[in-house]
Amino acid sequence: MAIAMKGKFDKYWESYSTILSIAVVFDPRYMLDSVKFCYEKLYGQVVAKTKCLELRGKICDLLKEYNDSTDQSSSLDESIAEDIGYEDDMDEFESFGESQFLSDRTQLDEYLDCKRLNRKQPLDVLLWWKTNESRFPELACVARDVLSIPITTVASESAFSMGGRVLSNLRSSLLPENAEALITTRNWLYGFPSDDRDNGLEVEISKAVGTSSMTSSSTPV
């Protein structure tokens, strides 16, 4: 089972490592420094530097997407407003949108400049972002959505199931301890194939013991 899971991990790692890295960045115990450290371990310093720049750029793109959706909502509200001083209002709105985007970049920079929290202390990351929403309003929205993505969204039957379903469709609702119990119990019951070599060794031992007993019984006293 472990080999099958490792195969799935290797197959999809490059595809989803970006979103995992973004989630790590939004954890105030690890942030970008931890991602950079892991990238250097995996790819070396040169590639790690490039990947960190790409990662930061993708976070900025996410922030821009959130700002664009906010701007569209504001534009819709503006379109149904009274047509008094329309051009002046729209010019002011454009300036507001640009300042918001610059503010988002500043929020990211400010967050990444913060001191990392103690990783050994228990922390509810989503609660931390909710508490600090006033400091990083738009960044907190992105962090909330990214950190809410369930880790078990990929179908797991092919890796976890051996001729039957180890985990049900409600696997995302299982506690980690219960999921571990299901997997390990199944593995203990059915995951170890019989070893013919051991059976052959037992036969040889039995024969040797039998021969020894016969020899001992036939020896005159």
C-alpha positions as YAML, in Angstrom:
chain: A
units: angstrom
residues:
- id: 1
  name: MET
  ca: [0.00, 0.00, 0.00]
- id: 2
  name: ALA
  ca: [2.80, 2.40, 0.86]
- id: 3
  name: ILE
  ca: [4.40, 1.81, -2.56]
- id: 4
  name: ALA
  ca: [1.09, 2.54, -4.31]
- id: 5
  name: MET
  ca: [0.64, 5.74, -2.32]
- id: 6
  name: LYS
  ca: [4.23, 6.80, -3.06]
- id: 7
  name: GLY
  ca: [3.59, 6.24, -6.76]
- id: 8
  name: LYS
  ca: [0.53, 8.49, -6.67]
- id: 9
  name: PHE
  ca: [2.44, 11.13, -4.73]
- id: 10
  name: ASP
  ca: [5.31, 11.18, -7.24]
- id: 11
  name: LYS
  ca: [2.88, 11.29, -10.17]
- id: 12
  name: TYR
  ca: [0.91, 14.30, -8.98]
- id: 13
  name: TRP
  ca: [3.55, 16.16, -6.95]
- id: 14
  name: GLU
  ca: [4.52, 18.61, -9.67]
- id: 15
  name: SER
  ca: [0.87, 19.33, -10.42]
- id: 16
  name: TYR
  ca: [-0.32, 20.30, -6.96]
- id: 17
  name: SER
  ca: [2.86, 21.32, -5.16]
- id: 18
  name: THR
  ca: [2.21, 24.97, -6.01]
- id: 19
  name: ILE
  ca: [-1.05, 25.18, -4.11]
- id: 20
  name: LEU
  ca: [0.51, 23.28, -1.22]
- id: 21
  name: SER
  ca: [3.39, 25.74, -1.19]
- id: 22
  name: ILE
  ca: [0.96, 28.66, -1.16]
- id: 23
  name: ALA
  ca: [-0.83, 27.07, 1.80]
- id: 24
  name: VAL
  ca: [2.50, 26.75, 3.64]
- id: 25
  name: VAL
  ca: [3.25, 30.42, 2.96]
- id: 26
  name: PHE
  ca: [-0.09, 31.33, 4.56]
- id: 27
  name: ASP
  ca: [0.86, 29.41, 7.70]
- id: 28
  name: PRO
  ca: [2.53, 32.02, 9.97]
- id: 29
  name: ARG
  ca: [4.66, 29.28, 11.55]
- id: 30
  name: TYR
  ca: [6.43, 28.52, 8.26]
- id: 31
  name: MET
  ca: [5.84, 31.23, 5.62]
- id: 32
  name: LEU
  ca: [8.08, 31.65, 2.58]
- id: 33
  name: ASP
  ca: [11.31, 30.80, 4.42]
- id: 34
  name: SER
  ca: [10.17, 27.23, 4.99]
- id: 35
  name: VAL
  ca: [9.20, 26.77, 1.35]
- id: 36
  name: LYS
  ca: [12.56, 28.13, 0.24]
- id: 37
  name: PHE
  ca: [14.35, 25.73, 2.60]
- id: 38
  name: CYS
  ca: [12.44, 22.73, 1.21]
- id: 39
  name: TYR
  ca: [12.97, 23.81, -2.39]
- id: 40
  name: GLU
  ca: [16.71, 24.08, -1.78]
- id: 41
  name: LYS
  ca: [16.70, 20.56, -0.36]
- id: 42
  name: LEU
  ca: [14.83, 19.23, -3.38]
- id: 43
  name: TYR
  ca: [16.19, 21.25, -6.29]
- id: 44
  name: GLY
  ca: [19.26, 23.21, -5.16]
- id: 45
  name: GLN
  ca: [19.69, 26.94, -4.52]
- id: 46
  name: VAL
  ca: [19.44, 28.17, -8.12]
- id: 47
  name: VAL
  ca: [16.17, 26.39, -8.93]
- id: 48
  name: ALA
  ca: [14.81, 27.15, -5.46]
- id: 49
  name: LYS
  ca: [15.30, 30.88, -5.97]
- id: 50
  name: THR
  ca: [13.43, 30.75, -9.28]
- id: 51
  name: LYS
  ca: [10.59, 28.71, -7.81]
- id: 52
  name: CYS
  ca: [10.22, 31.08, -4.86]
- id: 53
  name: LEU
  ca: [9.95, 34.05, -7.22]
- id: 54
  name: GLU
  ca: [7.33, 32.18, -9.26]
- id: 55
  name: LEU
  ca: [5.45, 31.29, -6.10]
- id: 56
  name: ARG
  ca: [5.40, 34.87, -4.90]
- id: 57
  name: GLY
  ca: [4.21, 35.98, -8.32]
- id: 58
  name: LYS
  ca: [1.34, 33.48, -8.24]
- id: 59
  name: ILE
  ca: [0.24, 34.75, -4.84]
- id: 60
  name: CYS
  ca: [0.22, 38.28, -6.28]
- id: 61
  name: ASP
  ca: [-1.85, 36.99, -9.21]
- id: 62
  name: LEU
  ca: [-4.33, 35.51, -6.76]
- id: 63
  name: LEU
  ca: [-4.59, 38.84, -4.98]
- id: 64
  name: LYS
  ca: [-5.17, 40.59, -8.29]
- id: 65
  name: GLU
  ca: [-7.96, 38.14, -9.14]
- id: 66
  name: TYR
  ca: [-9.65, 38.93, -5.86]
- id: 67
  name: ASN
  ca: [-9.28, 42.65, -6.50]
- id: 68
  name: ASP
  ca: [-10.66, 42.32, -10.03]
- id: 69
  name: SER
  ca: [-13.78, 40.57, -8.73]
- id: 70
  name: THR
  ca: [-14.17, 43.30, -6.12]
- id: 71
  name: ASP
  ca: [-13.77, 45.99, -8.78]
- id: 72
  name: GLN
  ca: [-16.43, 44.33, -10.95]
- id: 73
  name: SER
  ca: [-18.87, 44.34, -8.05]
- id: 74
  name: SER
  ca: [-18.10, 47.99, -7.40]
- id: 75
  name: SER
  ca: [-18.57, 48.78, -11.11]
- id: 76
  name: LEU
  ca: [-21.99, 47.12, -11.07]
- id: 77
  name: ASP
  ca: [-23.04, 49.21, -8.08]
- id: 78
  name: GLU
  ca: [-21.68, 52.31, -9.79]
- id: 79
  name: SER
  ca: [-23.64, 51.62, -13.00]
- id: 80
  name: ILE
  ca: [-26.98, 51.75, -11.19]
- id: 81
  name: ALA
  ca: [-26.12, 54.94, -9.32]
- id: 82
  name: GLU
  ca: [-27.37, 58.34, -10.38]
- id: 83
  name: ASP
  ca: [-25.63, 59.83, -13.40]
- id: 84
  name: ILE
  ca: [-24.38, 62.92, -11.57]
- id: 85
  name: GLY
  ca: [-20.70, 63.70, -11.95]
- id: 86
  name: TYR
  ca: [-20.24, 60.34, -13.72]
- id: 87
  name: GLU
  ca: [-16.78, 60.95, -15.20]
- id: 88
  name: ASP
  ca: [-15.43, 62.37, -11.96]
- id: 89
  name: ASP
  ca: [-16.75, 59.41, -10.02]
- id: 90
  name: MET
  ca: [-15.30, 56.89, -12.48]
- id: 91
  name: ASP
  ca: [-11.90, 58.58, -12.42]
- id: 92
  name: GLU
  ca: [-11.97, 58.41, -8.65]
- id: 93
  name: PHE
  ca: [-13.01, 54.76, -8.86]
- id: 94
  name: GLU
  ca: [-10.07, 53.89, -11.16]
- id: 95
  name: SER
  ca: [-7.65, 55.54, -8.76]
- id: 96
  name: PHE
  ca: [-9.27, 53.62, -5.92]
- id: 97
  name: GLY
  ca: [-8.79, 50.31, -7.74]
- id: 98
  name: GLU
  ca: [-5.11, 51.01, -8.43]
- id: 99
  name: SER
  ca: [-4.46, 52.02, -4.84]
- id: 100
  name: GLN
  ca: [-6.17, 48.85, -3.65]
- id: 101
  name: PHE
  ca: [-3.87, 46.68, -5.78]
- id: 102
  name: LEU
  ca: [-0.80, 48.46, -4.47]
- id: 103
  name: SER
  ca: [-2.18, 48.03, -0.97]
- id: 104
  name: ASP
  ca: [-2.52, 44.28, -1.58]
- id: 105
  name: ARG
  ca: [1.11, 43.99, -2.57]
- id: 106
  name: THR
  ca: [2.03, 45.91, 0.57]
- id: 107
  name: GLN
  ca: [-0.06, 43.51, 2.63]
- id: 108
  name: LEU
  ca: [1.87, 40.56, 1.22]
- id: 109
  name: ASP
  ca: [5.20, 42.25, 1.84]
- id: 110
  name: GLU
  ca: [4.17, 43.22, 5.36]
- id: 111
  name: TYR
  ca: [3.02, 39.69, 6.13]
- id: 112
  name: LEU
  ca: [6.20, 38.09, 4.80]
- id: 113
  name: ASP
  ca: [8.25, 40.53, 6.87]
- id: 114
  name: CYS
  ca: [6.55, 39.37, 10.06]
- id: 115
  name: LYS
  ca: [8.44, 37.14, 12.45]
- id: 116
  name: ARG
  ca: [7.48, 33.49, 12.17]
- id: 117
  name: LEU
  ca: [5.51, 32.02, 15.05]
- id: 118
  name: ASN
  ca: [6.80, 29.10, 17.10]
- id: 119
  name: ARG
  ca: [6.01, 25.99, 15.05]
- id: 120
  name: LYS
  ca: [5.93, 23.81, 18.19]
- id: 121
  name: GLN
  ca: [2.98, 25.72, 19.61]
- id: 122
  name: PRO
  ca: [-0.52, 24.54, 18.56]
- id: 123
  name: LEU
  ca: [-2.17, 27.03, 16.24]
- id: 124
  name: ASP
  ca: [-5.52, 27.32, 14.46]
- id: 125
  name: VAL
  ca: [-4.30, 28.95, 11.25]
- id: 126
  name: LEU
  ca: [-7.74, 29.98, 10.03]
- id: 127
  name: LEU
  ca: [-8.49, 31.58, 13.39]
- id: 128
  name: TRP
  ca: [-5.17, 33.44, 13.22]
- id: 129
  name: TRP
  ca: [-6.12, 34.92, 9.85]
- id: 130
  name: LYS
  ca: [-9.56, 35.86, 11.12]
- id: 131
  name: THR
  ca: [-7.96, 37.60, 14.10]
- id: 132
  name: ASN
  ca: [-5.52, 39.48, 11.84]
- id: 133
  name: GLU
  ca: [-8.05, 40.29, 9.12]
- id: 134
  name: SER
  ca: [-7.91, 43.98, 9.98]
- id: 135
  name: ARG
  ca: [-4.15, 44.02, 9.22]
- id: 136
  name: PHE
  ca: [-4.38, 42.01, 5.99]
- id: 137
  name: PRO
  ca: [-7.99, 42.28, 4.74]
- id: 138
  name: GLU
  ca: [-7.61, 41.05, 1.14]
- id: 139
  name: LEU
  ca: [-4.74, 38.70, 1.93]
- id: 140
  name: ALA
  ca: [-6.87, 37.11, 4.66]
- id: 141
  name: CYS
  ca: [-9.60, 36.36, 2.11]
- id: 142
  name: VAL
  ca: [-7.12, 34.53, -0.13]
- id: 143
  name: ALA
  ca: [-5.63, 32.66, 2.83]
- id: 144
  name: ARG
  ca: [-9.08, 31.62, 4.03]
- id: 145
  name: ASP
  ca: [-9.99, 30.10, 0.65]
- id: 146
  name: VAL
  ca: [-6.62, 28.41, 0.08]
- id: 147
  name: LEU
  ca: [-6.43, 26.91, 3.56]
- id: 148
  name: SER
  ca: [-10.01, 25.63, 3.30]
- id: 149
  name: ILE
  ca: [-9.16, 23.30, 0.39]
- id: 150
  name: PRO
  ca: [-9.47, 19.71, 1.69]
- id: 151
  name: ILE
  ca: [-6.30, 17.70, 1.26]
- id: 152
  name: THR
  ca: [-8.23, 14.56, 0.20]
- id: 153
  name: THR
  ca: [-9.87, 15.97, -2.92]
- id: 154
  name: VAL
  ca: [-8.03, 13.50, -5.20]
- id: 155
  name: ALA
  ca: [-9.72, 10.09, -5.53]
- id: 156
  name: SER
  ca: [-7.94, 7.67, -3.24]
- id: 157
  name: GLU
  ca: [-9.60, 4.32, -4.03]
- id: 158
  name: SER
  ca: [-6.84, 3.18, -6.39]
- id: 159
  name: ALA
  ca: [-4.22, 3.62, -3.69]
- id: 160
  name: PHE
  ca: [-6.20, 2.72, -0.57]
- id: 161
  name: SER
  ca: [-8.41, -0.08, -1.88]
- id: 162
  name: MET
  ca: [-7.18, -3.64, -2.37]
- id: 163
  name: GLY
  ca: [-10.05, -5.59, -3.94]
- id: 164
  name: GLY
  ca: [-12.52, -3.62, -1.84]
- id: 165
  name: ARG
  ca: [-13.09, -0.21, -0.33]
- id: 166
  name: VAL
  ca: [-10.98, 0.53, 2.68]
- id: 167
  name: LEU
  ca: [-12.29, 4.08, 2.88]
- id: 168
  name: SER
  ca: [-15.86, 5.10, 2.08]
- id: 169
  name: ASN
  ca: [-17.14, 8.18, 0.26]
- id: 170
  name: LEU
  ca: [-17.12, 9.94, 3.65]
- id: 171
  name: ARG
  ca: [-13.35, 9.65, 3.95]
- id: 172
  name: SER
  ca: [-12.99, 13.45, 4.09]
- id: 173
  name: SER
  ca: [-15.07, 13.42, 7.27]
- id: 174
  name: LEU
  ca: [-12.90, 10.84, 9.03]
- id: 175
  name: LEU
  ca: [-10.61, 11.82, 11.84]
- id: 176
  name: PRO
  ca: [-6.93, 11.12, 11.05]
- id: 177
  name: GLU
  ca: [-6.82, 8.50, 13.80]
- id: 178
  name: ASN
  ca: [-9.81, 6.63, 12.36]
- id: 179
  name: ALA
  ca: [-8.42, 6.74, 8.82]
- id: 180
  name: GLU
  ca: [-5.10, 5.39, 10.08]
- id: 181
  name: ALA
  ca: [-6.88, 2.59, 11.94]
- id: 182
  name: LEU
  ca: [-8.81, 1.56, 8.82]
- id: 183
  name: ILE
  ca: [-5.72, 1.51, 6.63]
- id: 184
  name: THR
  ca: [-3.40, -0.28, 9.04]
- id: 185
  name: THR
  ca: [-6.00, -2.86, 10.07]
- id: 186
  name: ARG
  ca: [-6.65, -3.76, 6.45]
- id: 187
  name: ASN
  ca: [-2.93, -4.00, 5.85]
- id: 188
  name: TRP
  ca: [-2.40, -6.25, 8.88]
- id: 189
  name: LEU
  ca: [-5.19, -8.58, 7.79]
- id: 190
  name: TYR
  ca: [-4.54, -8.81, 4.06]
- id: 191
  name: GLY
  ca: [-1.41, -6.88, 3.21]
- id: 192
  name: PHE
  ca: [1.24, -9.52, 3.91]
- id: 193
  name: PRO
  ca: [1.43, -12.31, 1.29]
- id: 194
  name: SER
  ca: [2.43, -15.78, 2.43]
- id: 195
  name: ASP
  ca: [6.10, -16.61, 2.01]
- id: 196
  name: ASP
  ca: [6.65, -20.04, 0.44]
- id: 197
  name: ARG
  ca: [10.24, -19.98, 1.58]
- id: 198
  name: ASP
  ca: [9.15, -19.96, 5.21]
- id: 199
  name: ASN
  ca: [6.83, -22.90, 4.56]
- id: 200
  name: GLY
  ca: [9.65, -24.80, 2.90]
- id: 201
  name: LEU
  ca: [11.94, -24.07, 5.82]
- id: 202
  name: GLU
  ca: [9.34, -25.41, 8.23]
- id: 203
  name: VAL
  ca: [9.09, -28.64, 6.20]
- id: 204
  name: GLU
  ca: [12.87, -29.06, 6.20]
- id: 205
  name: ILE
  ca: [13.03, -28.49, 9.95]
- id: 206
  name: SER
  ca: [10.25, -31.03, 10.51]
- id: 207
  name: LYS
  ca: [12.05, -33.59, 8.37]
- id: 208
  name: ALA
  ca: [15.32, -32.96, 10.19]
- id: 209
  name: VAL
  ca: [13.66, -33.35, 13.56]
- id: 210
  name: GLY
  ca: [11.93, -36.53, 12.42]
- id: 211
  name: THR
  ca: [15.15, -38.02, 11.08]
- id: 212
  name: SER
  ca: [16.97, -37.16, 14.30]
- id: 213
  name: SER
  ca: [14.25, -38.81, 16.35]
- id: 214
  name: MET
  ca: [14.36, -41.98, 14.26]
- id: 215
  name: THR
  ca: [18.14, -42.16, 14.53]
- id: 216
  name: SER
  ca: [18.00, -41.75, 18.28]
- id: 217
  name: SER
  ca: [15.36, -44.47, 18.65]
- id: 218
  name: SER
  ca: [17.30, -46.97, 16.50]
- id: 219
  name: THR
  ca: [20.56, -46.51, 18.39]
- id: 220
  name: PRO
  ca: [21.17, -49.46, 20.80]
- id: 221
  name: VAL
  ca: [21.48, -48.58, 24.46]
...
